[in-house]
Amino acid sequence: MNTKLTILLAAGLFLAVGTQAQGRFDNRRDIRHDRMEVRHDRNDIRYDRNEMRHDRFYDRRDLAHDRRDLYHDRRNLRFDRRDLYRDRNCY
């Protein structure tokens, strides 16, 4: 009876430690992914600004579309930065 309890206790501890280690590894991967998304959104914003500068002089019709794209890219950047901040401070 005593060996069964010891085996069950050891298995429970093994599962608990394994789950905790997996959670920390996933968190690091999420932070890396969020940083990559932030960089990607910054590049999108830079690209949209250049397009708006071009459209301001040459094609007024596309200017509203570029403003919408810039708004969405900035919103995505805010969301990604917030997620990165929350992931970094959770542990």
Secondary structure, 3 states (H helix, E strand, C coil): CHHHHHHHHHHHHHHHHHHHHHHHHHHHHHHHHHHHHHHHHHHHHHHHHHHHHHHHHHCHHHHHHHHHHHHHHHHHHHHHHHHHHHHHHCC
